[in-house]
Amino acid sequence: MINELLLKKIITILTALIALYNQQIVATKSEVVLGGIGGVGGGTTTITLIPKQIPKEISDKYSLMNNSFERLEKSDAKDRIKVEIGDKNQPQFIPKIKLQRWDEVDFSLTPIENETDNPSLSFKGNKIDWKKGNLEIEYFDAPTSTNEGGYKMVWYLNSKPATNKLEFSIQSKGLDFFYQASLNVENKDPNLTCTETQCKNASGTIVMERPIDVVDSYAVYYSTKGGMNDINGKDYKTGKAFHIYRPHIIDALGAETWGILNIQNGIYSVEIPQAFLDTAVYPIKSNDTFGYTTRGASTSVFDGNLIACSFTGAAGNGTSLTISAMVANYSTPTNKIKGAVYDASNNLVTNGTSNEKTDLTGTVGDWTLNFASPISPTFTAQTYWLAANGDATGFPFGEGTQYYYDSGTANQAKYISNAYTSFPPATLSGGTNQNNKYSIYATYTPSGGGGTVAKKRQPVIISD
């Protein structure tokens, strides 16, 4: 009898231990399940992710949110940047990238594909890798891709495709996309000789430059904000949110070409030259880069000349503290830069005048030009011109100040030659109208409760 009771106790203890062991195993293999993408015939493939299989490079960078990976690229509450891979609102994982800025504007891309194979999701170091049939896409951050960082979507074609275009559906909120043509197409000045990336004057001096990966790219701006900024609000600066660079396509042996990027009618398409597809060694890949930047992607040398951009003032009164101009010192000697404000009638504002920065000793700077009381201009709800003028006194032309800009809204900018010695001129009337979006903005302190500010823009500008 004693032996029988002892045996029952041993069995009870062993049963409890086995149950506890099984619970530990279940806990160790607790799974996060991301639904797959339905294939032909409506089937569904489940992509199962076991936490211990997620590399530290991924878990350190992303948070799992339902069926997506989220990464905070910039945590500053005044200029937050967030990336989402997948879609947390969908019942399954989808290959989608979404970029958000200021918690107010965003755009997303999802491939348009008809591959029949089941999809797979894996990780390659710090890269999230989605694959289906002939198409493979890697997503990863690229902190050194632009002056403020960026993100990459690198897609692969593992064999020759049936068409030379790869398309993505694009959705956006609160953004305008401005096409950046080659300089020889964009510039109509008969006094300049231009290639895709440079314009030179009659003396052979380079006066405009556009990097090769900016040619045929898109500058992306906030539709209604930026340019004139409430010091207590978001840090919109110029209003530029992102830059979508020209796709660079490379085959397995290193042969390369540029893809033709087009954003129109809800489609983001990359056209690959057919001759490249015909001779490429597969797989081929495209390096699609999305830069986080508030600076224009092109440069122009104006030396002693004036540039100005128009913006809409505050709904309530506000007093300007500073004008900020993103410029580069284009020469070894120290240069100077001045700033001023003009009203909608092109006249220097009554209670405003120029300010000056005299120590442009760096190669690139976000130079702040401070207004001193009592000359600080007061803004109301009208259009203003923010002006800047670089000094090149005593230097040969081309060794003065270099301004950053993007191509943008028609007649948003003005240009006046040789204005520095008499800066600020009493009026901008007679200046040459330009389509450039110069990297210049003002910061003001609101009065009377302040209000929202808006940047004057026209509808989205896209390529044909």
Summary of the structure (lengths in Angstrom):
residues: 464
radius of gyration: 27.9
end to end distance: 93.9
largest distance: 114.3
contacts: 1507
relative contact order: 0.13
helix: 10%
strand: 44%
